[in-house]
Amino acid sequence: MDVDDLVASEVVVAVAATAVVLSSRMRRMARRGLVYGVAGALSAGDMLSSFGKGVAGGVQGAAQSMQAQGKEPSNQSDSETPSETSKEQSG
C-alpha cells in the first residue's frame, strides 16, 4: 500500500464517513450543522418573501396614488405633442 493510495479521494471520503458514523462527537456536530443550515435557509426564505411583499406593496401603493390623482400612465409615442397638432391644422 503506497502513500498515494492513502490520499486517494475515495479513501479520504470513506475515512471521514466512518469517523462521522462511529464518533458521537462528530454525529453531534453534523446534526448541529444541519440544524443551523436549515434554520439559516428558512430565515433567508422569510427575508426574501417579506422583501418581495414590501416591493409589491410599494408598487401597488404608487399605482393607487397615481389613480387617486387622476393620472394615467401614458405612452408618449401614442400621444401627439401640441406642435404636431398645430402643424396638421395649418398645413
PDB file of N, CA, C and O in Angstrom:
ATOM      1  N   MET A   1       0.855  -1.174   0.000  1.00  0.00           N
ATOM      2  CA  MET A   1       0.000   0.000   0.000  1.00  0.00           C
ATOM      3  C   MET A   1       0.898   1.233   0.000  1.00  0.00           C
ATOM      4  O   MET A   1       1.698   1.432   0.914  1.00  0.00           O
ATOM      5  N   ASP A   2       0.757   2.039  -1.015  1.00  0.00           N
ATOM      6  CA  ASP A   2       1.565   3.244  -1.151  1.00  0.00           C
ATOM      7  C   ASP A   2       0.882   4.420  -0.450  1.00  0.00           C
ATOM      8  O   ASP A   2      -0.275   4.353  -0.034  1.00  0.00           O
ATOM      9  N   VAL A   3       1.660   5.499  -0.342  1.00  0.00           N
ATOM     10  CA  VAL A   3       1.111   6.734   0.240  1.00  0.00           C
ATOM     11  C   VAL A   3       0.044   7.311  -0.679  1.00  0.00           C
ATOM     12  O   VAL A   3      -0.927   7.904  -0.208  1.00  0.00           O
ATOM     13  N   ASP A   4       0.214   7.144  -1.976  1.00  0.00           N
ATOM     14  CA  ASP A   4      -0.778   7.647  -2.928  1.00  0.00           C
ATOM     15  C   ASP A   4      -2.140   6.975  -2.728  1.00  0.00           C
ATOM     16  O   ASP A   4      -3.183   7.595  -2.937  1.00  0.00           O
ATOM     17  N   ASP A   5      -2.118   5.710  -2.326  1.00  0.00           N
ATOM     18  CA  ASP A   5      -3.377   5.005  -2.076  1.00  0.00           C
ATOM     19  C   ASP A   5      -4.110   5.567  -0.861  1.00  0.00           C
ATOM     20  O   ASP A   5      -5.340   5.557  -0.814  1.00  0.00           O
ATOM     21  N   LEU A   6      -3.358   6.051   0.111  1.00  0.00           N
ATOM     22  CA  LEU A   6      -3.976   6.570   1.332  1.00  0.00           C
ATOM     23  C   LEU A   6      -4.595   7.949   1.134  1.00  0.00           C
ATOM     24  O   LEU A   6      -5.514   8.319   1.865  1.00  0.00           O
ATOM     25  N   VAL A   7      -4.113   8.706   0.169  1.00  0.00           N
ATOM     26  CA  VAL A   7      -4.640  10.045  -0.053  1.00  0.00           C
ATOM     27  C   VAL A   7      -5.580  10.114  -1.252  1.00  0.00           C
ATOM     28  O   VAL A   7      -5.933  11.208  -1.691  1.00  0.00           O
ATOM     29  N   ALA A   8      -5.982   8.994  -1.777  1.00  0.00           N
ATOM     30  CA  ALA A   8      -6.969   8.984  -2.853  1.00  0.00           C
ATOM     31  C   ALA A   8      -8.291   9.506  -2.299  1.00  0.00           C
ATOM     32  O   ALA A   8      -8.606   9.302  -1.127  1.00  0.00           O
ATOM     33  N   SER A   9      -9.048  10.170  -3.140  1.00  0.00           N
ATOM     34  CA  SER A   9     -10.276  10.819  -2.665  1.00  0.00           C
ATOM     35  C   SER A   9     -11.276   9.808  -2.107  1.00  0.00           C
ATOM     36  O   SER A   9     -11.990  10.118  -1.154  1.00  0.00           O
ATOM     37  N   GLU A  10     -11.342   8.610  -2.678  1.00  0.00           N
ATOM     38  CA  GLU A  10     -12.290   7.619  -2.182  1.00  0.00           C
ATOM     39  C   GLU A  10     -11.935   7.185  -0.757  1.00  0.00           C
ATOM     40  O   GLU A  10     -12.816   6.978   0.078  1.00  0.00           O
ATOM     41  N   VAL A  11     -10.633   7.052  -0.495  1.00  0.00           N
ATOM     42  CA  VAL A  11     -10.192   6.630   0.832  1.00  0.00           C
ATOM     43  C   VAL A  11     -10.485   7.718   1.855  1.00  0.00           C
ATOM     44  O   VAL A  11     -10.918   7.429   2.970  1.00  0.00           O
ATOM     45  N   VAL A  12     -10.249   8.968   1.476  1.00  0.00           N
ATOM     46  CA  VAL A  12     -10.496  10.088   2.385  1.00  0.00           C
ATOM     47  C   VAL A  12     -11.980  10.183   2.725  1.00  0.00           C
ATOM     48  O   VAL A  12     -12.347  10.411   3.877  1.00  0.00           O
ATOM     49  N   VAL A  13     -12.822  10.008   1.723  1.00  0.00           N
ATOM     50  CA  VAL A  13     -14.266  10.063   1.956  1.00  0.00           C
ATOM     51  C   VAL A  13     -14.705   8.909   2.848  1.00  0.00           C
ATOM     52  O   VAL A  13     -15.528   9.103   3.743  1.00  0.00           O
ATOM     53  N   ALA A  14     -14.182   7.742   2.626  1.00  0.00           N
ATOM     54  CA  ALA A  14     -14.552   6.581   3.443  1.00  0.00           C
ATOM     55  C   ALA A  14     -14.111   6.769   4.894  1.00  0.00           C
ATOM     56  O   ALA A  14     -14.855   6.430   5.815  1.00  0.00           O
ATOM     57  N   VAL A  15     -12.918   7.301   5.102  1.00  0.00           N
ATOM     58  CA  VAL A  15     -12.432   7.540   6.466  1.00  0.00           C
ATOM     59  C   VAL A  15     -13.284   8.595   7.162  1.00  0.00           C
ATOM     60  O   VAL A  15     -13.628   8.443   8.334  1.00  0.00           O
ATOM     61  N   ALA A  16     -13.623   9.659   6.448  1.00  0.00           N
ATOM     62  CA  ALA A  16     -14.449  10.718   7.040  1.00  0.00           C
ATOM     63  C   ALA A  16     -15.842  10.188   7.387  1.00  0.00           C
ATOM     64  O   ALA A  16     -16.369  10.496   8.456  1.00  0.00           O
ATOM     65  N   ALA A  17     -16.438   9.400   6.501  1.00  0.00           N
ATOM     66  CA  ALA A  17     -17.760   8.840   6.770  1.00  0.00           C
ATOM     67  C   ALA A  17     -17.721   7.898   7.969  1.00  0.00           C
ATOM     68  O   ALA A  17     -18.641   7.896   8.788  1.00  0.00           O
ATOM     69  N   THR A  18     -16.663   7.101   8.076  1.00  0.00           N
ATOM     70  CA  THR A  18     -16.519   6.198   9.214  1.00  0.00           C
ATOM     71  C   THR A  18     -16.373   6.984  10.514  1.00  0.00           C
ATOM     72  O   THR A  18     -16.943   6.611  11.539  1.00  0.00           O
ATOM     73  N   ALA A  19     -15.610   8.066  10.468  1.00  0.00           N
ATOM     74  CA  ALA A  19     -15.429   8.886  11.662  1.00  0.00           C
ATOM     75  C   ALA A  19     -16.753   9.508  12.105  1.00  0.00           C
ATOM     76  O   ALA A  19     -17.040   9.575  13.300  1.00  0.00           O
ATOM     77  N   VAL A  20     -17.551   9.956  11.152  1.00  0.00           N
ATOM     78  CA  VAL A  20     -18.841  10.567  11.488  1.00  0.00           C
ATOM     79  C   VAL A  20     -19.782   9.534  12.083  1.00  0.00           C
ATOM     80  O   VAL A  20     -20.480   9.818  13.057  1.00  0.00           O
ATOM     81  N   VAL A  21     -19.808   8.343  11.509  1.00  0.00           N
ATOM     82  CA  VAL A  21     -20.733   7.307  11.972  1.00  0.00           C
ATOM     83  C   VAL A  21     -20.344   6.790  13.356  1.00  0.00           C
ATOM     84  O   VAL A  21     -21.209   6.565  14.203  1.00  0.00           O
ATOM     85  N   LEU A  22     -19.052   6.604  13.585  1.00  0.00           N
ATOM     86  CA  LEU A  22     -18.612   5.974  14.827  1.00  0.00           C
ATOM     87  C   LEU A  22     -18.413   6.953  15.979  1.00  0.00           C
ATOM     88  O   LEU A  22     -18.433   6.534  17.137  1.00  0.00           O
ATOM     89  N   SER A  23     -18.227   8.207  15.712  1.00  0.00           N
ATOM     90  CA  SER A  23     -17.925   9.167  16.766  1.00  0.00           C
ATOM     91  C   SER A  23     -19.189   9.930  17.163  1.00  0.00           C
ATOM     92  O   SER A  23     -19.834  10.555  16.322  1.00  0.00           O
ATOM     93  N   SER A  24     -19.531   9.876  18.430  1.00  0.00           N
ATOM     94  CA  SER A  24     -20.722  10.601  18.886  1.00  0.00           C
ATOM     95  C   SER A  24     -20.514  12.110  18.800  1.00  0.00           C
ATOM     96  O   SER A  24     -21.464  12.850  18.545  1.00  0.00           O
ATOM     97  N   ARG A  25     -19.289  12.571  19.009  1.00  0.00           N
ATOM     98  CA  ARG A  25     -18.991  13.995  18.907  1.00  0.00           C
ATOM     99  C   ARG A  25     -19.182  14.474  17.454  1.00  0.00           C
ATOM    100  O   ARG A  25     -19.730  15.551  17.221  1.00  0.00           O
ATOM    101  N   MET A  26     -18.730  13.676  16.494  1.00  0.00           N
ATOM    102  CA  MET A  26     -18.882  14.057  15.088  1.00  0.00           C
ATOM    103  C   MET A  26     -20.352  14.028  14.672  1.00  0.00           C
ATOM    104  O   MET A  26     -20.805  14.895  13.924  1.00  0.00           O
ATOM    105  N   ARG A  27     -21.098  13.032  15.157  1.00  0.00           N
ATOM    106  CA  ARG A  27     -22.530  12.987  14.844  1.00  0.00           C
ATOM    107  C   ARG A  27     -23.244  14.204  15.402  1.00  0.00           C
ATOM    108  O   ARG A  27     -24.109  14.781  14.742  1.00  0.00           O
ATOM    109  N   ARG A  28     -22.883  14.597  16.622  1.00  0.00           N
ATOM    110  CA  ARG A  28     -23.482  15.771  17.247  1.00  0.00           C
ATOM    111  C   ARG A  28     -23.155  17.032  16.446  1.00  0.00           C
ATOM    112  O   ARG A  28     -24.022  17.880  16.232  1.00  0.00           O
ATOM    113  N   MET A  29     -21.897  17.152  16.005  1.00  0.00           N
ATOM    114  CA  MET A  29     -21.502  18.321  15.215  1.00  0.00           C
ATOM    115  C   MET A  29     -22.224  18.346  13.875  1.00  0.00           C
ATOM    116  O   MET A  29     -22.661  19.406  13.427  1.00  0.00           O
ATOM    117  N   ALA A  30     -22.355  17.191  13.233  1.00  0.00           N
ATOM    118  CA  ALA A  30     -23.052  17.114  11.943  1.00  0.00           C
ATOM    119  C   ALA A  30     -24.528  17.474  12.112  1.00  0.00           C
ATOM    120  O   ALA A  30     -25.097  18.203  11.301  1.00  0.00           O
ATOM    121  N   ARG A  31     -25.132  16.956  13.168  1.00  0.00           N
ATOM    122  CA  ARG A  31     -26.548  17.255  13.420  1.00  0.00           C
ATOM    123  C   ARG A  31     -26.742  18.740  13.699  1.00  0.00           C
ATOM    124  O   ARG A  31     -27.686  19.349  13.195  1.00  0.00           O
ATOM    125  N   ARG A  32     -25.859  19.322  14.495  1.00  0.00           N
ATOM    126  CA  ARG A  32     -25.951  20.744  14.815  1.00  0.00           C
ATOM    127  C   ARG A  32     -25.759  21.593  13.560  1.00  0.00           C
ATOM    128  O   ARG A  32     -26.463  22.581  13.353  1.00  0.00           O
ATOM    129  N   GLY A  33     -24.799  21.195  12.730  1.00  0.00           N
ATOM    130  CA  GLY A  33     -24.578  21.915  11.478  1.00  0.00           C
ATOM    131  C   GLY A  33     -25.780  21.836  10.559  1.00  0.00           C
ATOM    132  O   GLY A  33     -26.135  22.813   9.899  1.00  0.00           O
ATOM    133  N   LEU A  34     -26.407  20.667  10.519  1.00  0.00           N
ATOM    134  CA  LEU A  34     -27.607  20.508   9.699  1.00  0.00           C
ATOM    135  C   LEU A  34     -28.741  21.385  10.210  1.00  0.00           C
ATOM    136  O   LEU A  34     -29.443  22.024   9.426  1.00  0.00           O
ATOM    137  N   VAL A  35     -28.916  21.415  11.524  1.00  0.00           N
ATOM    138  CA  VAL A  35     -29.984  22.240  12.111  1.00  0.00           C
ATOM    139  C   VAL A  35     -29.735  23.718  11.831  1.00  0.00           C
ATOM    140  O   VAL A  35     -30.652  24.443  11.446  1.00  0.00           O
ATOM    141  N   TYR A  36     -28.489  24.166  12.026  1.00  0.00           N
ATOM    142  CA  TYR A  36     -28.182  25.572  11.753  1.00  0.00           C
ATOM    143  C   TYR A  36     -28.319  25.899  10.268  1.00  0.00           C
ATOM    144  O   TYR A  36     -28.756  26.993   9.910  1.00  0.00           O
ATOM    145  N   GLY A  37     -27.952  24.966   9.415  1.00  0.00           N
ATOM    146  CA  GLY A  37     -28.095  25.187   7.971  1.00  0.00           C
ATOM    147  C   GLY A  37     -29.540  25.333   7.557  1.00  0.00           C
ATOM    148  O   GLY A  37     -29.878  26.226   6.780  1.00  0.00           O
ATOM    149  N   VAL A  38     -30.412  24.453   8.073  1.00  0.00           N
ATOM    150  CA  VAL A  38     -31.837  24.533   7.747  1.00  0.00           C
ATOM    151  C   VAL A  38     -32.439  25.819   8.316  1.00  0.00           C
ATOM    152  O   VAL A  38     -33.248  26.473   7.658  1.00  0.00           O
ATOM    153  N   ALA A  39     -32.045  26.175   9.534  1.00  0.00           N
ATOM    154  CA  ALA A  39     -32.566  27.412  10.132  1.00  0.00           C
ATOM    155  C   ALA A  39     -32.134  28.628   9.320  1.00  0.00           C
ATOM    156  O   ALA A  39     -32.921  29.555   9.130  1.00  0.00           O
ATOM    157  N   GLY A  40     -30.905  28.635   8.844  1.00  0.00           N
ATOM    158  CA  GLY A  40     -30.435  29.742   8.010  1.00  0.00           C
ATOM    159  C   GLY A  40     -31.190  29.829   6.698  1.00  0.00           C
ATOM    160  O   GLY A  40     -31.533  30.918   6.239  1.00  0.00           O
ATOM    161  N   ALA A  41     -31.447  28.671   6.095  1.00  0.00           N
ATOM    162  CA  ALA A  41     -32.201  28.652   4.832  1.00  0.00           C
ATOM    163  C   ALA A  41     -33.627  29.164   5.044  1.00  0.00           C
ATOM    164  O   ALA A  41     -34.146  29.912   4.216  1.00  0.00           O
ATOM    165  N   LEU A  42     -34.255  28.769   6.137  1.00  0.00           N
ATOM    166  CA  LEU A  42     -35.609  29.252   6.434  1.00  0.00           C
ATOM    167  C   LEU A  42     -35.625  30.754   6.690  1.00  0.00           C
ATOM    168  O   LEU A  42     -36.533  31.454   6.239  1.00  0.00           O
ATOM    169  N   SER A  43     -34.623  31.251   7.412  1.00  0.00           N
ATOM    170  CA  SER A  43     -34.546  32.694   7.675  1.00  0.00           C
ATOM    171  C   SER A  43     -34.344  33.472   6.380  1.00  0.00           C
ATOM    172  O   SER A  43     -34.960  34.518   6.174  1.00  0.00           O
ATOM    173  N   ALA A  44     -33.487  32.963   5.517  1.00  0.00           N
ATOM    174  CA  ALA A  44     -33.258  33.638   4.232  1.00  0.00           C
ATOM    175  C   ALA A  44     -34.527  33.637   3.386  1.00  0.00           C
ATOM    176  O   ALA A  44     -34.838  34.630   2.728  1.00  0.00           O
ATOM    177  N   GLY A  45     -35.257  32.531   3.404  1.00  0.00           N
ATOM    178  CA  GLY A  45     -36.521  32.468   2.660  1.00  0.00           C
ATOM    179  C   GLY A  45     -37.542  33.459   3.185  1.00  0.00           C
ATOM    180  O   GLY A  45     -38.232  34.112   2.403  1.00  0.00           O
ATOM    181  N   ASP A  46     -37.645  33.578   4.506  1.00  0.00           N
ATOM    182  CA  ASP A  46     -38.565  34.553   5.104  1.00  0.00           C
ATOM    183  C   ASP A  46     -38.167  35.973   4.743  1.00  0.00           C
ATOM    184  O   ASP A  46     -39.025  36.810   4.464  1.00  0.00           O
ATOM    185  N   MET A  47     -36.867  36.249   4.749  1.00  0.00           N
ATOM    186  CA  MET A  47     -36.394  37.586   4.433  1.00  0.00           C
ATOM    187  C   MET A  47     -36.709  37.936   2.971  1.00  0.00           C
ATOM    188  O   MET A  47     -37.164  39.043   2.684  1.00  0.00           O
ATOM    189  N   LEU A  48     -36.470  37.004   2.060  1.00  0.00           N
ATOM    190  CA  LEU A  48     -36.768  37.261   0.655  1.00  0.00           C
ATOM    191  C   LEU A  48     -38.269  37.416   0.424  1.00  0.00           C
ATOM    192  O   LEU A  48     -38.696  38.239  -0.385  1.00  0.00           O
ATOM    193  N   SER A  49     -39.057  36.629   1.132  1.00  0.00           N
ATOM    194  CA  SER A  49     -40.507  36.720   0.997  1.00  0.00           C
ATOM    195  C   SER A  49     -41.029  38.075   1.472  1.00  0.00           C
ATOM    196  O   SER A  49     -41.859  38.693   0.805  1.00  0.00           O
ATOM    197  N   SER A  50     -40.547  38.530   2.614  1.00  0.00           N
ATOM    198  CA  SER A  50     -41.011  39.824   3.122  1.00  0.00           C
ATOM    199  C   SER A  50     -40.508  40.967   2.246  1.00  0.00           C
ATOM    200  O   SER A  50     -41.202  41.970   2.082  1.00  0.00           O
ATOM    201  N   PHE A  51     -39.306  40.828   1.681  1.00  0.00           N
ATOM    202  CA  PHE A  51     -38.805  41.855   0.758  1.00  0.00           C
ATOM    203  C   PHE A  51     -39.688  41.933  -0.476  1.00  0.00           C
ATOM    204  O   PHE A  51     -40.035  43.024  -0.928  1.00  0.00           O
ATOM    205  N   GLY A  52     -40.051  40.782  -1.021  1.00  0.00           N
ATOM    206  CA  GLY A  52     -40.928  40.759  -2.201  1.00  0.00           C
ATOM    207  C   GLY A  52     -42.293  41.344  -1.913  1.00  0.00           C
ATOM    208  O   GLY A  52     -42.851  42.066  -2.738  1.00  0.00           O
ATOM    209  N   LYS A  53     -42.831  41.037  -0.748  1.00  0.00           N
ATOM    210  CA  LYS A  53     -44.136  41.591  -0.370  1.00  0.00           C
ATOM    211  C   LYS A  53     -44.049  43.101  -0.200  1.00  0.00           C
ATOM    212  O   LYS A  53     -44.983  43.819  -0.558  1.00  0.00           O
ATOM    213  N   GLY A  54     -42.936  43.590   0.345  1.00  0.00           N
ATOM    214  CA  GLY A  54     -42.757  45.030   0.508  1.00  0.00           C
ATOM    215  C   GLY A  54     -42.667  45.745  -0.828  1.00  0.00           C
ATOM    216  O   GLY A  54     -43.243  46.818  -1.006  1.00  0.00           O
ATOM    217  N   VAL A  55     -41.944  45.151  -1.762  1.00  0.00           N
ATOM    218  CA  VAL A  55     -41.829  45.754  -3.098  1.00  0.00           C
ATOM    219  C   VAL A  55     -43.193  45.766  -3.774  1.00  0.00           C
ATOM    220  O   VAL A  55     -43.584  46.773  -4.365  1.00  0.00           O
ATOM    221  N   ALA A  56     -43.917  44.657  -3.692  1.00  0.00           N
ATOM    222  CA  ALA A  56     -45.235  44.584  -4.317  1.00  0.00           C
ATOM    223  C   ALA A  56     -46.191  45.606  -3.692  1.00  0.00           C
ATOM    224  O   ALA A  56     -46.968  46.243  -4.403  1.00  0.00           O
ATOM    225  N   GLY A  57     -46.136  45.763  -2.368  1.00  0.00           N
ATOM    226  CA  GLY A  57     -46.985  46.750  -1.708  1.00  0.00           C
ATOM    227  C   GLY A  57     -46.635  48.168  -2.119  1.00  0.00           C
ATOM    228  O   GLY A  57     -47.523  49.005  -2.282  1.00  0.00           O
ATOM    229  N   GLY A  58     -45.345  48.449  -2.288  1.00  0.00           N
ATOM    230  CA  GLY A  58     -44.931  49.777  -2.725  1.00  0.00           C
ATOM    231  C   GLY A  58     -45.394  50.090  -4.130  1.00  0.00           C
ATOM    232  O   GLY A  58     -45.836  51.204  -4.409  1.00  0.00           O
ATOM    233  N   VAL A  59     -45.294  49.116  -5.015  1.00  0.00           N
ATOM    234  CA  VAL A  59     -45.744  49.315  -6.394  1.00  0.00           C
ATOM    235  C   VAL A  59     -47.251  49.506  -6.431  1.00  0.00           C
ATOM    236  O   VAL A  59     -47.760  50.366  -7.150  1.00  0.00           O
ATOM    237  N   GLN A  60     -47.955  48.705  -5.657  1.00  0.00           N
ATOM    238  CA  GLN A  60     -49.408  48.829  -5.618  1.00  0.00           C
ATOM    239  C   GLN A  60     -49.819  50.178  -5.036  1.00  0.00           C
ATOM    240  O   GLN A  60     -50.752  50.807  -5.535  1.00  0.00           O
ATOM    241  N   GLY A  61     -49.136  50.627  -3.991  1.00  0.00           N
ATOM    242  CA  GLY A  61     -49.448  51.932  -3.401  1.00  0.00           C
ATOM    243  C   GLY A  61     -49.176  53.070  -4.368  1.00  0.00           C
ATOM    244  O   GLY A  61     -49.937  54.036  -4.422  1.00  0.00           O
ATOM    245  N   ALA A  62     -48.091  52.964  -5.134  1.00  0.00           N
ATOM    246  CA  ALA A  62     -47.790  54.004  -6.115  1.00  0.00           C
ATOM    247  C   ALA A  62     -48.849  54.042  -7.215  1.00  0.00           C
ATOM    248  O   ALA A  62     -49.232  55.119  -7.674  1.00  0.00           O
ATOM    249  N   ALA A  63     -49.319  52.877  -7.635  1.00  0.00           N
ATOM    250  CA  ALA A  63     -50.356  52.830  -8.669  1.00  0.00           C
ATOM    251  C   ALA A  63     -51.661  53.416  -8.153  1.00  0.00           C
ATOM    252  O   ALA A  63     -52.343  54.143  -8.876  1.00  0.00           O
ATOM    253  N   GLN A  64     -52.011  53.109  -6.916  1.00  0.00           N
ATOM    254  CA  GLN A  64     -53.240  53.672  -6.344  1.00  0.00           C
ATOM    255  C   GLN A  64     -53.119  55.175  -6.170  1.00  0.00           C
ATOM    256  O   GLN A  64     -54.096  55.900  -6.358  1.00  0.00           O
ATOM    257  N   SER A  65     -51.939  55.650  -5.814  1.00  0.00           N
ATOM    258  CA  SER A  65     -51.717  57.081  -5.650  1.00  0.00           C
ATOM    259  C   SER A  65     -51.888  57.808  -6.987  1.00  0.00           C
ATOM    260  O   SER A  65     -52.483  58.884  -7.051  1.00  0.00           O
ATOM    261  N   MET A  66     -51.357  57.203  -8.047  1.00  0.00           N
ATOM    262  CA  MET A  66     -51.495  57.815  -9.368  1.00  0.00           C
ATOM    263  C   MET A  66     -52.948  57.839  -9.807  1.00  0.00           C
ATOM    264  O   MET A  66     -53.399  58.815 -10.406  1.00  0.00           O
ATOM    265  N   GLN A  67     -53.691  56.769  -9.513  1.00  0.00           N
ATOM    266  CA  GLN A  67     -55.097  56.736  -9.877  1.00  0.00           C
ATOM    267  C   GLN A  67     -55.892  57.764  -9.078  1.00  0.00           C
ATOM    268  O   GLN A  67     -56.818  58.378  -9.608  1.00  0.00           O
ATOM    269  N   ALA A  68     -55.540  57.956  -7.815  1.00  0.00           N
ATOM    270  CA  ALA A  68     -56.245  58.919  -6.973  1.00  0.00           C
ATOM    271  C   ALA A  68     -56.021  60.342  -7.474  1.00  0.00           C
ATOM    272  O   ALA A  68     -56.901  61.193  -7.341  1.00  0.00           O
ATOM    273  N   GLN A  69     -54.852  60.604  -8.049  1.00  0.00           N
ATOM    274  CA  GLN A  69     -54.554  61.928  -8.578  1.00  0.00           C
ATOM    275  C   GLN A  69     -55.126  62.114  -9.978  1.00  0.00           C
ATOM    276  O   GLN A  69     -55.080  63.215 -10.526  1.00  0.00           O
ATOM    277  N   GLY A  70     -55.663  61.052 -10.557  1.00  0.00           N
ATOM    278  CA  GLY A  70     -56.259  61.153 -11.882  1.00  0.00           C
ATOM    279  C   GLY A  70     -55.245  61.053 -12.997  1.00  0.00           C
ATOM    280  O   GLY A  70     -55.551  61.392 -14.140  1.00  0.00           O
ATOM    281  N   LYS A  71     -54.076  60.606 -12.700  1.00  0.00           N
ATOM    282  CA  LYS A  71     -53.045  60.463 -13.728  1.00  0.00           C
ATOM    283  C   LYS A  71     -53.003  59.020 -14.176  1.00  0.00           C
ATOM    284  O   LYS A  71     -52.890  58.100 -13.367  1.00  0.00           O
ATOM    285  N   GLU A  72     -53.095  58.845 -15.460  1.00  0.00           N
ATOM    286  CA  GLU A  72     -52.955  57.520 -16.039  1.00  0.00           C
ATOM    287  C   GLU A  72     -51.539  57.426 -16.609  1.00  0.00           C
ATOM    288  O   GLU A  72     -51.036  58.403 -17.164  1.00  0.00           O
ATOM    289  N   PRO A  73     -50.905  56.293 -16.484  1.00  0.00           N
ATOM    290  CA  PRO A  73     -49.603  56.148 -17.133  1.00  0.00           C
ATOM    291  C   PRO A  73     -49.786  56.289 -18.637  1.00  0.00           C
ATOM    292  O   PRO A  73     -50.596  55.579 -19.232  1.00  0.00           O
ATOM    293  N   SER A  74     -49.051  57.190 -19.248  1.00  0.00           N
ATOM    294  CA  SER A  74     -49.241  57.458 -20.670  1.00  0.00           C
ATOM    295  C   SER A  74     -48.049  56.964 -21.458  1.00  0.00           C
ATOM    296  O   SER A  74     -46.930  56.890 -20.950  1.00  0.00           O
ATOM    297  N   ASN A  75     -48.306  56.629 -22.700  1.00  0.00           N
ATOM    298  CA  ASN A  75     -47.262  56.228 -23.629  1.00  0.00           C
ATOM    299  C   ASN A  75     -47.010  57.409 -24.547  1.00  0.00           C
ATOM    300  O   ASN A  75     -47.907  57.801 -25.294  1.00  0.00           O
ATOM    301  N   GLN A  76     -45.838  57.978 -24.517  1.00  0.00           N
ATOM    302  CA  GLN A  76     -45.561  59.212 -25.248  1.00  0.00           C
ATOM    303  C   GLN A  76     -45.572  59.010 -26.747  1.00  0.00           C
ATOM    304  O   GLN A  76     -45.821  59.967 -27.481  1.00  0.00           O
ATOM    305  N   SER A  77     -45.316  57.816 -27.231  1.00  0.00           N
ATOM    306  CA  SER A  77     -45.283  57.600 -28.667  1.00  0.00           C
ATOM    307  C   SER A  77     -46.691  57.660 -29.261  1.00  0.00           C
ATOM    308  O   SER A  77     -46.838  57.977 -30.441  1.00  0.00           O
ATOM    309  N   ASP A  78     -47.727  57.364 -28.476  1.00  0.00           N
ATOM    310  CA  ASP A  78     -49.098  57.402 -28.973  1.00  0.00           C
ATOM    311  C   ASP A  78     -49.697  58.804 -28.924  1.00  0.00           C
ATOM    312  O   ASP A  78     -50.594  59.104 -29.712  1.00  0.00           O
ATOM    313  N   SER A  79     -49.242  59.657 -28.042  1.00  0.00           N
ATOM    314  CA  SER A  79     -49.849  60.977 -27.892  1.00  0.00           C
ATOM    315  C   SER A  79     -49.142  61.979 -28.798  1.00  0.00           C
ATOM    316  O   SER A  79     -47.938  61.894 -29.036  1.00  0.00           O
ATOM    317  N   GLU A  80     -49.916  62.913 -29.284  1.00  0.00           N
ATOM    318  CA  GLU A  80     -49.352  63.959 -30.143  1.00  0.00           C
ATOM    319  C   GLU A  80     -48.925  65.139 -29.290  1.00  0.00           C
ATOM    320  O   GLU A  80     -49.565  65.462 -28.289  1.00  0.00           O
ATOM    321  N   THR A  81     -47.859  65.767 -29.688  1.00  0.00           N
ATOM    322  CA  THR A  81     -47.424  66.971 -28.998  1.00  0.00           C
ATOM    323  C   THR A  81     -48.188  68.155 -29.563  1.00  0.00           C
ATOM    324  O   THR A  81     -48.704  68.063 -30.677  1.00  0.00           O
ATOM    325  N   PRO A  82     -48.280  69.258 -28.845  1.00  0.00           N
ATOM    326  CA  PRO A  82     -49.005  70.430 -29.349  1.00  0.00           C
ATOM    327  C   PRO A  82     -48.434  70.952 -30.662  1.00  0.00           C
ATOM    328  O   PRO A  82     -49.189  71.450 -31.498  1.00  0.00           O
ATOM    329  N   SER A  83     -47.144  70.854 -30.864  1.00  0.00           N
ATOM    330  CA  SER A  83     -46.575  71.353 -32.111  1.00  0.00           C
ATOM    331  C   SER A  83     -47.004  70.492 -33.294  1.00  0.00           C
ATOM    332  O   SER A  83     -47.198  71.021 -34.389  1.00  0.00           O
ATOM    333  N   GLU A  84     -47.157  69.187 -33.110  1.00  0.00           N
ATOM    334  CA  GLU A  84     -47.624  68.328 -34.188  1.00  0.00           C
ATOM    335  C   GLU A  84     -49.077  68.635 -34.535  1.00  0.00           C
ATOM    336  O   GLU A  84     -49.444  68.600 -35.709  1.00  0.00           O
ATOM    337  N   THR A  85     -49.902  68.933 -33.549  1.00  0.00           N
ATOM    338  CA  THR A  85     -51.305  69.245 -33.777  1.00  0.00           C
ATOM    339  C   THR A  85     -51.454  70.549 -34.550  1.00  0.00           C
ATOM    340  O   THR A  85     -52.293  70.643 -35.446  1.00  0.00           O
ATOM    341  N   SER A  86     -50.646  71.560 -34.214  1.00  0.00           N
ATOM    342  CA  SER A  86     -50.758  72.847 -34.905  1.00  0.00           C
ATOM    343  C   SER A  86     -50.240  72.736 -36.325  1.00  0.00           C
ATOM    344  O   SER A  86     -50.744  73.442 -37.199  1.00  0.00           O
ATOM    345  N   LYS A  87     -49.271  71.896 -36.599  1.00  0.00           N
ATOM    346  CA  LYS A  87     -48.775  71.708 -37.967  1.00  0.00           C
ATOM    347  C   LYS A  87     -49.848  71.064 -38.841  1.00  0.00           C
ATOM    348  O   LYS A  87     -50.001  71.423 -40.009  1.00  0.00           O
ATOM    349  N   GLU A  88     -50.592  70.110 -38.273  1.00  0.00           N
ATOM    350  CA  GLU A  88     -51.640  69.439 -39.046  1.00  0.00           C
ATOM    351  C   GLU A  88     -52.770  70.411 -39.362  1.00  0.00           C
ATOM    352  O   GLU A  88     -53.336  70.363 -40.454  1.00  0.00           O
ATOM    353  N   GLN A  89     -53.110  71.300 -38.412  1.00  0.00           N
ATOM    354  CA  GLN A  89     -54.213  72.217 -38.629  1.00  0.00           C
ATOM    355  C   GLN A  89     -53.829  73.305 -39.633  1.00  0.00           C
ATOM    356  O   GLN A  89     -54.678  73.738 -40.413  1.00  0.00           O
ATOM    357  N   SER A  90     -52.575  73.754 -39.632  1.00  0.00           N
ATOM    358  CA  SER A  90     -52.183  74.833 -40.528  1.00  0.00           C
ATOM    359  C   SER A  90     -51.836  74.315 -41.921  1.00  0.00           C
ATOM    360  O   SER A  90     -51.899  75.079 -42.884  1.00  0.00           O
ATOM    361  N   GLY A  91     -51.473  73.047 -42.058  1.00  0.00           N
ATOM    362  CA  GLY A  91     -50.980  72.505 -43.321  1.00  0.00           C
ATOM    363  C   GLY A  91     -52.044  71.958 -44.131  1.00  0.00           C
ATOM    364  O   GLY A  91     -51.791  71.462 -45.229  1.00  0.00           O
TER     365      GLY A  91
END
